[in-house]
Amino acid sequence: MKRTSIKVTLTAAALTVLFKVNAQIEKPKYEFGINLGFLVYQGDLTPKRLGSFETQKLSLGLHASRILSPSFSVRGNFVLGKLKGDESVYDNPEYRQQRNFKFSTPVAELAAHLVWSPLQRNYTDKGFAPYLFAGAGLAYLNIKRDWSGINASYFPEATDLWNGLAADTVHSLPKLLPVIPLGAGVKYFFTPKLAVNAESSYRLNYTDYLDGFSEAVNPWKNDHYLNYSVGIIYRTGKKNNLTCPKIRY
């Protein structure tokens, strides 16, 4: 009887351990993604408050995230693209086509983001997972400004334009620009590992020379840029199904 009791006790303990092991969930830890989108310049060379969508340029983004909890993750983000502004595309107000300032620059941005899932959906298997993020980074620029198309006869010599342009042309332009990305997005998981996402983000910059001009246009307001993109996300790890151990008699 004692041997039988010991065997029953050991068997029950083994079954309990097996149930616990099979019931454990391996939570995903990392996400990797690629995004395609476009960069939009917002500054003195466009009258549009939401930015110059008329001169938007394609962008490519790569990101990798470490999931910390159901609500938070940290993300490394790289964006490669181009910014462009061109006053000649606007006929209102009239002076923009007469001034005809323009610029372009490549953008290579590296940033770190803190990502918040307000609905605590970082471990979801399927469905929507909205998120917000903020961070800090650096953008490499190579700004090429162009004022060669200005109609000199349209602007009297006494206007501030000429004094401002003289000051701008001798002002150095930023090569490395600190940026603060702020944004929002949504992911949709088709499986525990694969999802698509769409997001928009705004870059706070503390310079008025993103477009190469300041004193000649509006020296009291800084320039910024935005990024809109869609992409694919791959998430590592898997969830184990709750399985019962096979018992042989």
C-alpha positions in Angstrom: 0.0 0.0 0.0 2.8 2.4 0.8 4.5 1.8 -2.6 1.2 2.3 -4.4 0.6 5.5 -2.4 4.1 6.8 -3.2 3.6 6.0 -6.9 0.2 7.8 -7.0 1.8 10.9 -5.3 4.7 11.0 -7.7 2.4 10.6 -10.7 0.2 13.4 -9.5 3.2 15.7 -8.9 4.6 14.9 -12.4 1.2 15.6 -14.0 1.0 18.9 -12.2 4.5 19.9 -13.4 3.6 18.8 -17.0 0.4 20.8 -16.9 2.2 23.9 -15.7 5.0 23.6 -18.3 2.5 23.2 -21.1 0.3 26.0 -19.9 3.2 28.5 -19.8 3.0 31.3 -22.3 6.2 32.5 -24.1 5.6 36.2 -24.5 7.0 37.9 -27.6 10.0 40.2 -26.9 11.0 41.8 -30.2 9.4 43.4 -33.2 11.1 44.2 -36.5 9.5 46.3 -39.3 10.0 48.0 -42.6 7.9 51.0 -43.7 7.4 53.0 -46.9 6.0 56.5 -46.9 6.8 60.1 -47.6 8.3 63.1 -45.9 6.5 66.5 -45.9 8.3 69.8 -45.4 6.6 72.4 -43.1 8.0 75.8 -43.0 8.4 79.3 -44.5 8.3 78.3 -48.2 4.7 76.9 -48.0 1.5 78.7 -47.0 0.0 75.4 -45.9 -0.2 74.8 -42.2 -0.1 71.1 -42.6 3.0 71.2 -44.8 3.9 71.1 -48.4 2.2 68.0 -49.7 2.8 69.3 -53.2 6.5 68.6 -52.8 6.4 65.4 -50.7 9.1 62.9 -51.3 9.4 59.1 -50.7 10.9 57.7 -47.5 12.0 54.3 -46.3 11.9 53.3 -42.6 13.4 50.5 -40.6 12.7 49.8 -36.9 13.3 47.3 -34.2 11.4 47.2 -30.8 12.0 45.6 -27.5 8.6 44.9 -25.8 8.8 45.7 -22.1 5.2 45.1 -21.0 1.6 45.0 -22.3 1.7 48.8 -22.4 5.3 49.9 -23.2 8.2 49.2 -25.6 11.3 50.9 -26.8 12.1 51.3 -30.5 15.1 52.2 -32.5 14.0 53.9 -35.7 15.8 54.8 -38.9 14.3 56.9 -41.7 15.9 57.6 -45.1 14.3 60.1 -47.5 14.3 63.6 -48.9 12.7 67.0 -48.2 11.8 69.6 -50.7 10.1 73.0 -50.7 9.3 75.1 -53.8 7.4 78.4 -53.7 6.7 78.3 -57.5 4.0 75.7 -56.9 1.8 78.3 -55.1 0.0 81.1 -56.9 -1.6 82.5 -53.8 -0.4 84.8 -52.4 1.1 86.1 -55.6 4.5 87.1 -54.2 5.5 83.4 -53.7 5.9 82.8 -57.4 7.8 86.1 -57.7 10.1 85.3 -54.9 10.5 81.7 -56.1 12.7 80.4 -53.2 13.3 76.6 -53.2 15.4 74.0 -51.4 16.0 70.3 -51.2 17.9 68.0 -48.8 18.4 64.3 -48.2 17.4 63.1 -44.7 18.9 60.3 -42.8 17.3 60.2 -39.3 18.2 57.9 -36.4 16.0 58.1 -33.3 14.9 56.2 -30.2 11.2 56.1 -29.3 9.3 55.2 -26.2 6.1 53.5 -27.5 2.9 53.4 -25.5 0.0 51.0 -26.2 -3.0 52.7 -24.4 -5.1 49.5 -24.8 -2.3 47.2 -23.5 -2.2 45.3 -26.8 1.5 44.6 -27.0 0.9 40.8 -26.7 -2.2 40.5 -28.7 -2.5 37.6 -31.2 -4.9 39.2 -33.6 -6.7 42.5 -34.2 -5.9 46.2 -33.9 -3.3 47.7 -31.6 -3.1 51.5 -31.6 0.0 53.2 -30.2 1.6 56.6 -29.4 5.2 57.4 -29.3 7.8 60.1 -28.6 11.5 60.2 -28.6 14.7 61.9 -29.6 17.2 61.6 -32.4 19.5 63.2 -35.0 18.9 63.9 -38.7 21.7 64.2 -41.2 21.0 66.9 -43.8 22.7 68.4 -46.9 20.6 71.5 -47.6 20.7 73.0 -51.1 18.9 76.3 -51.3 18.1 78.2 -54.4 17.1 81.9 -54.8 18.1 82.2 -58.5 14.5 82.4 -59.7 13.6 85.6 -57.8 12.0 88.4 -59.8 14.1 91.3 -58.7 11.8 93.9 -60.4 8.9 92.8 -58.3 10.5 93.6 -54.9 11.7 97.2 -54.3 15.3 97.5 -53.1 14.2 99.0 -49.8 12.3 95.9 -48.7 13.5 93.6 -45.9 13.8 90.8 -48.4 17.2 91.9 -49.7 18.7 92.5 -46.3 17.4 89.2 -45.1 18.7 87.4 -48.1 22.1 88.9 -47.7 22.1 87.6 -44.0 20.9 84.2 -45.0 23.4 83.6 -47.7 26.3 83.9 -45.3 24.6 81.9 -42.5 25.9 78.3 -42.1 23.3 75.5 -42.6 22.8 72.6 -40.2 24.3 69.2 -41.1 23.3 67.3 -38.0 19.9 68.4 -36.7 18.5 67.3 -33.3 14.9 66.2 -33.7 12.0 65.2 -31.3 9.6 62.8 -33.1 6.0 62.7 -31.9 3.5 60.4 -33.5 0.7 57.9 -33.5 -0.1 54.7 -35.3 -2.0 51.5 -35.4 -1.0 47.9 -36.0 -3.2 45.1 -37.2 -2.1 41.5 -36.4 -3.1 38.8 -38.8 -1.2 36.2 -36.8 0.8 36.3 -33.5 3.9 37.1 -35.7 2.8 39.2 -38.6 1.1 42.6 -38.7 0.7 45.7 -40.9 0.9 49.2 -39.5 0.3 52.8 -40.5 1.6 55.8 -38.6 2.1 59.5 -38.8 4.8 61.5 -37.0 5.9 65.1 -36.5 9.4 66.3 -36.0 10.1 69.2 -33.7 13.3 71.0 -34.9 14.9 73.9 -33.2 16.1 75.6 -36.4 14.7 78.0 -39.0 17.2 77.0 -41.6 15.8 73.6 -42.5 14.9 75.2 -45.9 18.0 77.4 -46.0 16.1 80.6 -45.4 15.1 82.6 -42.3 15.7 86.4 -42.3 14.4 86.7 -45.8 11.1 84.9 -45.1 10.0 84.5 -41.5 12.7 84.6 -38.8 10.2 84.2 -36.0 9.1 80.6 -36.8 11.0 77.4 -36.9 10.8 74.8 -39.7 9.6 71.2 -39.2 8.8 68.1 -41.2 6.4 65.1 -41.0 6.5 61.5 -41.9 3.6 59.3 -43.1 4.1 55.6 -43.7 2.7 52.1 -43.9 4.6 48.9 -43.4 5.0 45.3 -42.3 5.9 44.0 -38.8 7.4 40.7 -37.8 7.3 39.8 -34.2 9.5 37.1 -32.6 8.3 34.5 -30.1 5.1 32.4 -30.0 2.3 31.5 -27.7 2.1 27.9 -26.7 -1.3 26.2 -26.8 -2.6 24.7 -23.6 -2.0 21.0 -24.1 -2.6 18.0 -21.9 0.1 15.4 -21.5 -0.6 12.0 -22.9 -1.1 9.4 -20.2 -0.3 5.8 -20.9 -1.9 3.1 -18.9 
